[in-house]
Amino acid sequence: MPKIKTHKGMMKRIRISKTGLVRHNKAGRKHLRSSKSPKRLRRLRKSSVMSTAEVKRISRMVMVRIRGREQPRTALKRSPTPAERKAKRDAARAKAGKTAAKK
């Protein structure tokens, strides 16, 4: 079975923050700017956070755990660090050793 690859075109267009939010540039700023007001162009200059519905679709394309604008930070399940994995493994071995000693 081949490896699943991330969508490189999507990764070039978005930024994923440490809290899991997806930032992207707004559409409509590249050309035909003379007809747009300065206020509108200033608003288009800023990046925005992607909505939850869009994030669900994009998370499958980029294969990264991300959250939407309306979701809390607890929506992301964090992977344990190697130190946390080792501590959990040692605790499980100690528990298995105690049960084997009782028998």
N, C-alpha and C positions, 0 to 999 in steps of 0.2 A: 504494500500500500504506500503511495507516495506521501511525502510530507505536505501538510497544509501550509500554504504560504499566505503571508499578510498581503493586503491590497496596497501596493506601494503608492499608487496614485492617491489613495485616500490618506495615507500617512503623510504625504507631502502637503496636504491641505488643512490638516488639523494638528492641534497641540493638545496633549493630555497632561493635565496638571497633576501634582502629587496627590491631591485629594480625589482624583478620578474624574474631574470635570473635563469636558471637551470644549476647547476654544477654537473658533474658526473666524475667518474674515467674512464680512458681509458682502453680498452680491451687489453689483451695480456701480462700482467705483472705477472701472478700468477706462471707459471711453464715454463720449457724449456727455462730458461734465459741464459744458457751458449752459445747458438748459437746467441744471440742478442748482438749487440755492446753496450758498456757502454753509448755512446751518446744516443742511442735509448732508453735504460732503464731509463736514466735521464729524457728524454722527456715523457716517460710513467708514471713517478712518479707524474707529475703535473696533476691536474684536468683540465677539459676543459668545455666550455660553450656549451650547446646543441643548435642545429640548429632550425630554426623556424618550419620546416616541422615536426621534431620529437616532438617539444613542443606542437603542436596542437593535436597530438595523445595522448600525455601523460597528457595534461590538463584534458582530459575527464576521465582518469583513477584515477587521484589524486584529482580531483574536487577543484583545486586551480587556481586562476587567475595568469598565468605566461606568460612571453613573450619570444620570441626567440632572438637569437643573433643579427639578423639584424633589429629587431623592435625597435622603439624609446621608451623612458620611458613613453611617453604620450599614448602608446598603452594600458596601464593598466588603467582601470577606478577605481579610489579609492573609497571605501565605505566611506560615511560621518561618522564623529565621533558622539557620543551621544550628545555632545554639539552643533554640527552643525545641527543635526536633530531637537533638541529642538528649536534652533533659527529659523529654517525654519518653524516649526510648529507654533511658536508664531507669526511669521510674517504673516502666512496664516490666523490665527485666528483674528489678528488685522485688516487685510484687509477685512475679512468677516464681522467683527463687524462694520467697517466704511460703507460698502455697505448696511448693514441692517439698520443703523442709517439714511442714506440718504432717504430710502424708507419710 
